[in-house]
Amino acid sequence: MRRYWRIEAHRGDTIKAVVRDLGVSAVVAQILVNRGLSDATSARRFLDPQLQDLHPPEFLPGCDEAVSMLWDDIQAGSRIVVYGDYDADGITATAILFRCLKLLGADVGYHIPSRLDEGYGLHADTLRALAQAGARTIATVDCGISAIAEAEVAEQLGLRLIISDHHQPGNSLPRARAIVHPRLPGRAAPFDALSGAGTAFKLAWGLAKRSGEGGRASPALKQFLVEAVGWAAIGTVADVVPLIEENRILVHCGCTRSLPRSTSPGLRHLIELAQSGNGKTDSEWLAFQLAPRLNAVGRLGQAALAVELLLTDRPDRAVELAQYIDELNRQRKSIEQSIYLRATKQLKERFDPDQALALVLADPDWHQGVIGIVAGRLAEKYHRPTVLISLSKTGTGDGVGSARSVPGLNLYQALAACSHRLQRFGGHELAAGLTIEESQIEAFRHEFCEYVREHFDPSANPPELVIDTEFPLSVFTLEVVRELEKLAPFGMGNPRPLMCCENVEVVEKRVVGKDARHVSLALRQHAARLRGVAFGAAERIDDLIISQPLDVAFRPKINEYKGRSSVQLEIVDWRLPHER
């Protein structure tokens, strides 16, 4: 689907002031201004994130109350169970709080629900089993804020429930003894976009402070908190929360300090398997290499193994777990591609993708742990809210769905409007999960599409590329691109800079990659010549005519190969001059 290019305005005087005050290039100054960082103080803080700039844990709503309760449990020797989630955010959050409590001498265990058997969030039967096994306190991480009924069950069982979560609160809050949440109604934190792992890190930090004299953590706990910053970085990137302010600090310090020096043997081995040879541990590597491996374990119903990977001190077990998790990720990729091909076939057979307001597809052969990735791919490709539902093979159980949206439609609100058709649902503005009786799917499809018709106008929300600036190819030297890397970590809320250049000639083109899906290009503009790769663009290669001028949108990167560094462009899109 063709995308509209929106090029940010060039604010010359402001850019000149940033160049003067910070001594950066005009390219970097333009990006800083686009990110709302035109004054020197905020720009310097952005360029040099420091752990000391994190807000202390007592600023996080509910944290002090939770710390006091957990501290009482530690002193009393009461059994605490950390109740997490099966994605990378929940896995890292579980490991953070469990390890902290263990170091403080707590009688503590953890429970990760099976994605395939239990599904997301607190479950009454699991609470009963944990109470029967001797649990006194249940401390959730990355879940629980919508568990109204389950909180009542916990109370009836005599369990003290402490909820630590970051998902959207509903109109009513569960009746827990304490709720730690960055957006607690009436008590919002100074920064309210923490991930589940980021929230758990603050809770662990609060416990570490409580344990030390004068509010200072012991050396062992300080060392743990440094390790936990790396774990929180993984969860933060994996959960696609905005990489600004505190999230930016956690990810920057996690990638540059904690992960390269991790003391977890399991994580070290997984990092080695996930690295492509350049040794980088940056946010994009987290997003596309490390986090998918942890997510794959949960998607295939074995998330507890990922927590064990982070926590184990046994070298042999660390190697075994890392290799097994890496293999599970390969299986996940194969399953994902199979679902994608089948979903695309079903879509073309039943709907006109260009006319459909929303996509709601279902199949009994789709693995419920992988459909979310495919829903995201389809939503991006067709620029439509997309719901994929994994049906029961026997036709007797509920369907499990994953939904992804596009900018302009709040998915959580759309599902809430159709909630009478659903068994349960939860999530965010752009991503959500649901369960539904198979008999309700057609009615849900109709009502969901009607809601989209009333609240989403594709013509008013076209797929667009937000382009930071336009510069000639000659500008992108190694020095300038290295300077652009100082704007990292890149991700949601701080994307890698996207540039464009007009009237560029294609000198050479060829299809590359094991699956022949990518295009390698040699581009020329006047005397400047650079190489680029357009990932997944092989189907468009015939649109590229040698020596014909075209406009190119790209992200400049540094390519490291055999000890040699060069500038390479990641080609995102192109257009002919008459399409401007």
SETI-110695 format. One line per field, with one value per residue (C-alpha): residue in one letter; x, y, z. Coordinates in Angstrom, 2 decimals, always signed. Example, Ala and Ser with C-alpha at 12.3 -4.5 7.8 and 13.67 -1.06 7.14 Angstrom:
residuo	c(a_s)
X	c(+12.30_+13.67)
Y	c(-4.50_-1.06)
Z	c(+7.80_+7.14)
//
This chain:
residuo	c(m_r_r_y_w_r_i_e_a_h_r_g_d_t_i_k_a_v_v_r_d_l_g_v_s_a_v_v_a_q_i_l_v_n_r_g_l_s_d_a_t_s_a_r_r_f_l_d_p_q_l_q_d_l_h_p_p_e_f_l_p_g_c_d_e_a_v_s_m_l_w_d_d_i_q_a_g_s_r_i_v_v_y_g_d_y_d_a_d_g_i_t_a_t_a_i_l_f_r_c_l_k_l_l_g_a_d_v_g_y_h_i_p_s_r_l_d_e_g_y_g_l_h_a_d_t_l_r_a_l_a_q_a_g_a_r_t_i_a_t_v_d_c_g_i_s_a_i_a_e_a_e_v_a_e_q_l_g_l_r_l_i_i_s_d_h_h_q_p_g_n_s_l_p_r_a_r_a_i_v_h_p_r_l_p_g_r_a_a_p_f_d_a_l_s_g_a_g_t_a_f_k_l_a_w_g_l_a_k_r_s_g_e_g_g_r_a_s_p_a_l_k_q_f_l_v_e_a_v_g_w_a_a_i_g_t_v_a_d_v_v_p_l_i_e_e_n_r_i_l_v_h_c_g_c_t_r_s_l_p_r_s_t_s_p_g_l_r_h_l_i_e_l_a_q_s_g_n_g_k_t_d_s_e_w_l_a_f_q_l_a_p_r_l_n_a_v_g_r_l_g_q_a_a_l_a_v_e_l_l_l_t_d_r_p_d_r_a_v_e_l_a_q_y_i_d_e_l_n_r_q_r_k_s_i_e_q_s_i_y_l_r_a_t_k_q_l_k_e_r_f_d_p_d_q_a_l_a_l_v_l_a_d_p_d_w_h_q_g_v_i_g_i_v_a_g_r_l_a_e_k_y_h_r_p_t_v_l_i_s_l_s_k_t_g_t_g_d_g_v_g_s_a_r_s_v_p_g_l_n_l_y_q_a_l_a_a_c_s_h_r_l_q_r_f_g_g_h_e_l_a_a_g_l_t_i_e_e_s_q_i_e_a_f_r_h_e_f_c_e_y_v_r_e_h_f_d_p_s_a_n_p_p_e_l_v_i_d_t_e_f_p_l_s_v_f_t_l_e_v_v_r_e_l_e_k_l_a_p_f_g_m_g_n_p_r_p_l_m_c_c_e_n_v_e_v_v_e_k_r_v_v_g_k_d_a_r_h_v_s_l_a_l_r_q_h_a_a_r_l_r_g_v_a_f_g_a_a_e_r_i_d_d_l_i_i_s_q_p_l_d_v_a_f_r_p_k_i_n_e_y_k_g_r_s_s_v_q_l_e_i_v_d_w_r_l_p_h_e_r)
X	c(+0.00_+1.42_+2.31_+2.02_+5.30_+5.09_+8.36_+8.89_+9.30_+12.83_+13.15_+16.38_+16.88_+16.12_+18.45_+21.25_+20.85_+21.07_+24.18_+25.76_+24.83_+25.62_+28.28_+26.37_+25.85_+22.83_+21.44_+21.47_+20.17_+17.20_+16.35_+16.62_+14.29_+11.84_+11.88_+10.97_+14.48_+15.38_+16.76_+20.29_+19.45_+16.85_+18.94_+22.05_+20.02_+18.59_+22.04_+23.52_+20.94_+21.98_+20.54_+20.69_+17.93_+15.41_+12.63_+13.03_+10.62_+8.60_+7.33_+5.65_+2.03_+1.48_+5.16_+5.71_+2.64_+3.75_+7.32_+6.04_+3.83_+6.53_+9.06_+6.69_+6.36_+10.14_+10.52_+7.72_+8.94_+5.60_+5.48_+5.43_+4.66_+5.53_+2.80_+3.99_+3.14_+4.41_+5.82_+9.32_+8.09_+6.40_+9.32_+11.90_+9.59_+9.15_+12.90_+13.57_+11.16_+11.90_+15.69_+15.35_+13.12_+15.43_+18.45_+16.51_+15.97_+12.30_+10.51_+9.58_+8.52_+7.13_+4.34_+4.08_+0.71_+0.82_-0.29_-1.92_-3.59_-4.31_-4.02_-3.16_-3.55_-4.67_-6.74_-8.95_-8.01_-4.32_-4.83_-6.56_-3.69_-1.08_-2.99_-3.24_+0.52_+1.15_+1.32_+0.51_+1.08_+0.66_+2.66_+1.77_+4.03_+2.84_-0.72_-3.63_-5.04_-8.22_-8.56_-11.68_-13.22_-9.88_-9.00_-12.20_-11.19_-7.78_-9.45_-11.75_-8.73_-6.96_-4.27_-2.72_-2.77_-0.26_-0.71_+2.15_+1.05_+1.24_-1.72_-4.70_-6.83_-10.56_-13.39_-13.06_-9.92_-9.45_-9.71_-6.01_-3.99_-1.72_-1.64_+1.62_+0.86_+2.35_-1.13_-3.08_-6.21_-5.65_-1.99_-0.10_+3.70_+5.95_+6.56_+3.60_+4.70_+6.84_+6.72_+5.84_+9.55_+10.21_+7.49_+8.89_+12.36_+11.06_+9.42_+12.66_+14.60_+12.21_+12.76_+16.54_+16.40_+14.18_+16.69_+19.69_+20.62_+19.75_+17.83_+20.97_+21.10_+23.83_+26.68_+25.05_+21.73_+23.43_+25.08_+21.69_+20.06_+22.70_+21.85_+18.12_+18.52_+19.48_+16.49_+14.20_+15.67_+14.67_+11.11_+10.84_+11.88_+9.85_+6.64_+7.02_+6.52_+7.88_+11.67_+11.62_+12.50_+12.83_+12.39_+15.20_+17.45_+16.72_+17.29_+20.40_+22.07_+20.87_+22.31_+25.60_+26.40_+24.31_+23.79_+27.40_+28.54_+25.63_+26.32_+23.54_+25.22_+21.98_+21.49_+25.14_+24.80_+21.55_+23.18_+25.97_+23.43_+21.44_+24.36_+25.03_+28.77_+29.04_+28.75_+26.14_+23.68_+21.52_+17.75_+17.21_+19.14_+16.97_+13.81_+14.69_+17.03_+16.97_+13.37_+11.84_+13.74_+12.29_+8.85_+9.06_+9.26_+6.04_+4.31_+4.97_+3.78_+7.08_+7.69_+8.89_+12.03_+12.92_+12.68_+14.89_+17.36_+17.75_+17.98_+20.05_+23.61_+24.43_+26.66_+25.52_+21.84_+22.45_+23.88_+21.08_+18.35_+19.90_+20.23_+16.70_+15.21_+17.11_+15.64_+12.12_+12.56_+13.38_+10.21_+8.24_+9.48_+8.36_+4.92_+4.56_+5.24_+2.77_+0.00_+0.81_+0.46_-2.79_-4.27_-3.38_-5.07_-8.21_-8.29_-8.15_-10.77_-13.31_-12.69_-11.39_-8.50_-8.71_-12.44_-12.66_-12.87_-11.27_-9.93_-11.31_-9.99_-10.22_-8.83_-8.45_-4.91_-3.43_-1.14_-2.58_+0.89_+1.97_-1.16_-0.33_+2.80_+0.85_-1.97_+0.64_+2.08_-1.37_-2.39_+0.77_+0.44_-3.23_-3.42_-6.51_-7.28_-6.79_-8.01_-6.77_-8.55_-7.20_-10.21_-10.53_-9.72_-12.65_-15.07_-15.93_-13.61_-13.36_-11.40_-8.32_-7.61_-4.87_-5.62_-3.46_-4.52_-3.22_-2.81_-6.22_-8.20_-8.06_-8.23_-8.98_-12.01_-13.16_-13.08_-14.77_-17.66_-18.02_-17.29_-20.74_-19.61_-16.37_-15.53_-12.69_-10.29_-7.47_-4.57_-3.55_-4.53_-2.64_-2.48_-4.89_-5.95_-9.38_-11.29_-14.59_-17.12_-16.97_-20.71_-20.14_-17.44_-19.70_-21.66_-18.39_-16.97_-20.03_-20.05_-16.29_-16.37_-19.29_-17.35_-14.38_-16.68_-17.89_-14.55_-11.87_-11.62_-8.84_-8.74_-8.16_-5.58_-3.58_-0.47_+2.26_+5.97_+6.99_+10.31_+12.62_+14.43_+15.73_+19.46_+21.60_+23.35_+26.74_+25.85_+25.79_+29.43_+30.66_+31.22_+27.64_+26.03_+28.12_+26.85_+23.27_+23.86_+24.15_+20.38_+19.89_+18.24_+15.76_+12.25_+8.69_+8.61_+12.16_+12.38_+15.62_+15.84_+14.16_+15.58_+14.75_+16.62_+15.15_+16.34_+18.53_+19.57_+19.59_+22.93_+22.52_+19.74_+19.48_+17.39_+19.23_+18.59_+18.10_+14.40_+14.96_+12.76_+15.14_+16.61_+20.20_+20.72_+23.56_+22.39_+24.03_+23.40_+25.96_+29.35_+27.95_+27.33_+25.94_+24.66_+21.28_+19.01_+15.21_+14.01_+11.01_+10.74_+11.58_+8.03_+8.64_+11.99_+10.47_+9.40_+13.07_+14.51_+18.25_+19.21_+15.61_+15.45_+13.40_+12.99_+14.24_+13.27_+15.90_+17.50_+21.28_+23.21_+26.79_+27.59_+30.42_+31.99_+35.37_+36.63_+35.57_+32.91_+30.78_+27.52_+24.60_+21.06_+18.06_+15.63_+12.11_+10.26_+10.68_+8.55_+8.80_+9.01_+5.46_+4.13_+5.24)
Y	c(+0.00_+3.35_+5.68_+9.44_+11.22_+13.88_+15.75_+17.73_+21.48_+22.85_+25.43_+27.09_+29.60_+27.05_+24.51_+27.07_+27.79_+24.07_+23.69_+26.66_+25.62_+21.89_+21.77_+19.09_+18.79_+20.34_+16.85_+15.95_+19.41_+18.90_+15.58_+17.06_+19.89_+17.39_+15.49_+18.69_+19.14_+22.63_+23.94_+23.00_+21.57_+19.04_+18.14_+17.43_+15.26_+13.39_+12.81_+11.65_+9.57_+8.87_+6.50_+9.31_+11.05_+8.26_+9.31_+7.51_+4.64_+6.57_+8.72_+5.64_+5.42_+2.56_+1.62_+2.61_+0.64_-2.45_-2.18_-2.04_-5.10_-7.16_-6.11_-7.31_-10.65_-10.99_-10.34_-12.75_-15.49_-15.55_-17.25_-14.78_-15.80_-13.48_-13.91_-12.80_-12.93_-15.06_-12.35_-10.87_-7.93_-10.21_-12.67_-10.00_-8.34_-11.69_-12.29_-8.80_-8.97_-12.63_-12.12_-9.02_-10.80_-13.82_-11.62_-10.08_-13.53_-13.92_-17.26_-16.65_-18.51_-17.48_-18.52_-17.80_-18.80_-20.95_-18.97_-22.10_-23.51_-20.52_-17.45_-13.94_-12.61_-13.87_-17.06_-18.10_-21.79_-20.92_-18.67_-21.53_-23.87_-21.35_-20.73_-24.46_-24.75_-22.21_-18.83_-15.88_-12.99_-12.84_-10.05_-9.62_-8.09_-6.94_-8.08_-7.78_-4.30_-5.70_-8.73_-7.56_-10.99_-12.69_-10.11_-11.06_-14.72_-13.84_-12.00_-14.95_-17.26_-15.03_-14.08_-10.63_-9.40_-6.79_-5.72_-4.29_-3.49_-0.90_-1.81_+0.50_+0.61_+0.11_+2.10_+0.01_-1.16_-4.60_-4.82_-5.43_-4.59_-2.39_-1.37_-0.21_+1.49_+4.51_+5.68_+4.95_+7.16_+10.29_+9.44_+9.47_+9.15_+11.91_+9.53_+7.27_+5.12_+2.52_-1.10_-3.97_-4.63_-0.94_-0.88_-4.05_-2.47_+0.52_-1.82_-3.80_-0.56_+0.51_-2.79_-2.45_+1.03_-0.19_-2.91_-0.59_+1.89_+5.47_+4.35_+2.98_-0.51_-2.99_-3.68_-7.00_-5.32_-2.50_-5.09_-6.75_-3.43_-2.87_-6.32_-5.55_-2.42_-4.71_-6.99_-3.95_-2.73_-5.99_-5.76_-2.09_-2.61_-5.81_-4.17_-1.30_+1.49_+4.91_+5.18_+8.60_+9.96_+7.11_+4.38_+5.92_+5.93_+2.28_+1.11_+3.22_+2.15_-1.42_-1.71_+0.09_-1.04_-3.88_-6.35_-6.34_-7.21_-9.41_-11.78_-14.17_-17.11_-18.03_-14.54_-14.33_-17.52_-16.34_-13.02_-14.90_-16.90_-13.78_-11.66_-11.48_-10.97_-7.21_-7.58_-4.82_-4.80_-1.85_-1.31_-2.55_-5.72_-6.17_-5.65_-7.96_-10.56_-11.00_-10.14_-12.40_-15.34_-14.72_-14.11_-17.34_-19.37_-17.83_-18.08_-21.81_-22.29_-22.61_-19.11_-20.39_-21.66_-18.09_-16.97_-19.89_-18.85_-15.42_-16.76_-19.94_-19.95_-23.39_-23.05_-26.37_-25.55_-22.04_-23.46_-26.03_-23.43_-20.88_-23.46_-24.76_-21.24_-20.42_-23.53_-22.59_-19.24_-21.01_-23.07_-19.88_-18.33_-21.37_-21.39_-17.64_-17.87_-20.74_-18.75_-15.64_-17.49_-19.15_-15.92_-14.05_-16.77_-16.67_-12.89_-12.82_-15.56_-13.97_-10.21_-7.42_-6.12_-2.67_-2.36_-4.07_-1.69_-4.19_-7.73_-10.47_-13.92_-17.28_-20.77_-23.90_-24.57_-21.27_-21.39_-18.95_-17.98_-16.69_-15.06_-11.67_-11.33_-12.19_-9.80_-7.05_-7.87_-7.81_-4.59_-2.91_-4.29_-3.38_-0.45_-1.93_-2.98_-6.75_-9.55_-13.13_-15.86_-19.31_-21.65_-24.81_-27.84_-29.73_-26.82_-27.09_-24.46_-20.70_-18.99_-17.05_-13.87_-11.31_-7.88_-5.11_-1.64_+1.29_+4.95_+6.61_+3.78_+3.00_-0.79_-1.05_+1.20_-0.73_-4.02_-2.44_-1.40_-5.07_-6.55_-8.17_-10.51_-11.44_-13.69_-11.37_-8.87_-6.54_-4.60_-1.23_+1.31_-0.57_-4.17_-6.39_-9.96_-11.57_-14.81_-15.44_-18.23_-19.50_-18.87_-15.15_-14.53_-13.48_-11.07_-9.73_-9.26_-7.25_-5.04_-4.54_-3.46_-1.12_+0.48_+0.94_+2.46_+5.05_+5.85_+5.36_+7.11_+5.54_+8.58_+10.86_+8.47_+7.27_+5.17_+7.72_+8.06_+10.80_+11.96_+13.94_+15.93_+16.13_+16.27_+15.35_+11.98_+13.68_+14.73_+11.16_+10.57_+8.12_+11.01_+12.30_+8.86_+8.03_+11.27_+10.22_+7.04_+9.23_+9.74_+6.04_+4.06_+3.96_+2.58_+3.65_+7.38_+7.88_+6.14_+5.87_+9.05_+8.74_+10.93_+11.52_+12.65_+13.78_+13.02_+10.03_+7.62_+3.83_+2.61_-1.06_-3.31_-6.98_-9.32_-10.69_-12.83_-16.56_-16.20_-13.65_-11.06_-8.09_-5.63_-4.37_-1.00_+1.27_+4.89_+7.97_+11.67_+13.86_+12.67_+10.89_+7.16_+4.93_+1.39_+0.54_-2.39_-2.40_-5.24_-7.23_-5.12_-7.71_-7.52_-3.85_-4.26_-3.79_-0.28_+0.67_+1.72_+2.21_+5.90_+7.10_+9.82_+8.99_+10.14_+7.80_+7.58_+5.86_+5.38_+5.83_+3.19_+2.04_-1.35_-3.26_-5.98_-7.65_-4.75_-2.14_+0.49_+2.06_+3.96_+1.87_+3.07_+1.08_+1.94_+2.35_+3.65_+5.37_+7.41_+8.97_+12.77_+13.07_+11.27_+14.03)
Z	c(+0.00_-1.05_+1.81_+2.14_+2.88_+5.56_+5.76_+8.95_+8.53_+8.47_+11.26_+10.27_+13.09_+15.81_+14.20_+13.99_+17.72_+18.59_+16.39_+18.16_+21.72_+21.45_+18.73_+16.77_+13.02_+11.31_+10.71_+14.41_+15.33_+13.01_+14.67_+18.17_+17.20_+15.70_+19.01_+20.88_+22.27_+21.13_+24.44_+25.42_+28.87_+27.69_+24.63_+26.75_+29.13_+26.15_+24.66_+27.98_+29.92_+33.51_+36.13_+38.67_+36.71_+37.43_+39.79_+43.14_+43.84_+46.40_+43.50_+41.98_+43.21_+45.64_+45.83_+49.48_+50.61_+48.67_+50.01_+53.60_+53.15_+51.45_+54.09_+56.82_+54.99_+54.78_+58.51_+59.37_+57.03_+55.20_+51.82_+48.88_+45.31_+42.42_+39.81_+36.37_+32.70_+29.83_+27.53_+27.70_+29.80_+32.32_+32.34_+33.12_+35.67_+37.45_+37.55_+38.90_+41.84_+42.64_+42.71_+44.90_+47.42_+47.44_+48.17_+51.05_+52.57_+51.67_+51.42_+47.79_+44.67_+41.30_+38.97_+35.26_+33.77_+30.66_+27.64_+26.20_+29.33_+31.59_+29.40_+30.55_+34.06_+37.46_+37.62_+40.51_+40.33_+40.37_+43.40_+45.20_+44.40_+45.57_+48.82_+49.46_+48.90_+51.67_+49.92_+52.16_+49.71_+45.94_+44.30_+40.64_+38.02_+34.58_+35.32_+37.75_+37.23_+35.64_+37.95_+39.83_+40.43_+41.07_+43.73_+45.56_+45.41_+46.84_+49.70_+50.42_+50.50_+53.01_+50.52_+50.66_+47.06_+45.91_+42.30_+40.26_+36.72_+33.96_+31.73_+31.30_+34.50_+34.02_+35.57_+38.75_+40.51_+42.08_+45.88_+46.55_+49.65_+47.51_+43.85_+42.27_+38.97_+37.16_+36.10_+39.26_+39.09_+41.11_+41.82_+38.52_+38.59_+37.20_+34.28_+33.63_+30.67_+32.43_+31.26_+33.58_+34.07_+34.68_+37.33_+38.95_+38.92_+40.87_+43.40_+43.78_+44.15_+46.90_+48.72_+48.37_+49.88_+52.72_+53.59_+53.95_+56.60_+55.74_+52.68_+50.99_+49.49_+50.47_+47.98_+46.97_+46.30_+44.40_+42.16_+41.67_+40.73_+38.05_+36.61_+36.95_+34.82_+31.93_+32.55_+32.72_+29.43_+27.74_+29.05_+28.15_+24.53_+24.17_+25.38_+22.87_+25.38_+24.36_+24.70_+26.30_+29.75_+32.31_+29.70_+27.67_+30.74_+31.55_+27.99_+27.38_+30.64_+30.24_+26.74_+27.37_+30.92_+32.33_+29.48_+28.20_+31.76_+32.80_+35.71_+34.61_+32.84_+31.05_+29.70_+28.64_+26.60_+25.01_+24.13_+22.35_+20.34_+19.49_+18.31_+14.60_+14.87_+15.46_+19.23_+19.56_+22.44_+21.41_+21.50_+17.94_+18.70_+21.79_+19.74_+16.85_+18.34_+22.12_+23.05_+20.36_+21.82_+25.28_+23.81_+21.82_+25.04_+26.29_+22.93_+22.89_+26.47_+28.38_+29.78_+33.17_+31.41_+30.43_+34.06_+35.03_+32.31_+33.92_+37.47_+37.26_+38.60_+37.15_+34.05_+32.53_+32.97_+31.57_+28.33_+28.05_+28.52_+26.14_+23.35_+23.89_+23.86_+20.69_+19.04_+20.20_+18.47_+15.20_+15.60_+16.26_+13.02_+11.01_+12.65_+12.11_+8.38_+8.00_+9.75_+7.71_+4.41_+5.46_+6.85_+3.65_+1.59_+3.76_+3.57_-0.21_-0.52_+1.85_+1.68_-0.47_+1.69_+0.10_+0.89_+4.29_+7.23_+9.59_+9.35_+11.63_+10.68_+12.46_+12.00_+14.18_+12.94_+14.10_+17.14_+19.68_+20.87_+17.46_+15.99_+17.52_+15.39_+12.24_+13.18_+13.43_+10.01_+8.38_+10.14_+8.86_+5.33_+4.83_+7.26_+8.92_+12.51_+12.52_+14.79_+14.40_+16.37_+17.12_+17.30_+19.32_+17.15_+18.70_+18.39_+22.09_+23.59_+23.33_+20.59_+21.66_+19.72_+19.29_+17.85_+16.43_+15.39_+13.36_+14.33_+14.49_+16.11_+19.83_+19.91_+23.63_+23.22_+20.14_+22.02_+25.03_+22.75_+21.70_+25.11_+25.42_+22.61_+24.39_+27.31_+28.31_+26.79_+27.73_+26.30_+24.93_+22.27_+19.55_+20.82_+22.74_+23.44_+23.81_+24.29_+22.52_+22.03_+18.46_+18.03_+18.73_+16.12_+13.23_+15.44_+16.87_+13.38_+12.34_+15.46_+15.44_+11.79_+12.51_+15.35_+13.03_+10.39_+12.89_+14.51_+11.86_+8.51_+6.38_+4.10_+7.10_+8.56_+5.55_+6.08_+6.22_+6.59_+8.99_+7.55_+9.78_+7.15_+3.60_+2.85_-0.19_-0.17_+0.19_+3.75_+5.07_+5.87_+8.51_+10.90_+10.56_+10.82_+13.91_+15.41_+14.63_+16.65_+19.77_+19.52_+20.41_+21.94_+19.09_+19.27_+20.02_+20.78_+19.47_+16.08_+14.19_+12.06_+8.67_+5.89_+2.28_-0.78_-4.10_-7.63_-6.88_-9.61_-9.29_-10.63_-9.76_-8.41_-7.51_-5.38_-2.33_+0.74_+1.31_+0.53_-2.28_-0.55_-0.34_-2.84_-2.85_-4.53_-5.53_-5.50_-6.98_-6.66_-8.42_-7.12_-4.05_-4.23_-1.44_-1.13_+0.34_+1.13_+0.83_+3.07_+1.85_-1.32_-4.00_-5.39_-6.23_-7.97_-11.45_-10.41_-10.23_-13.57_-13.94_-14.22_-13.79_-11.08_-8.02_-4.42_-1.69_+1.99_+4.13_+7.51_+7.44_+9.36_+9.84_+8.35_+10.03_+7.87_+8.36_+10.44_+7.89_+8.55_+5.86_+5.54_+4.35_+3.78_+4.93_+2.12_+3.51_+0.44_-2.89_-5.25_-8.68_-8.94_-10.30_-7.16_-4.79)
//
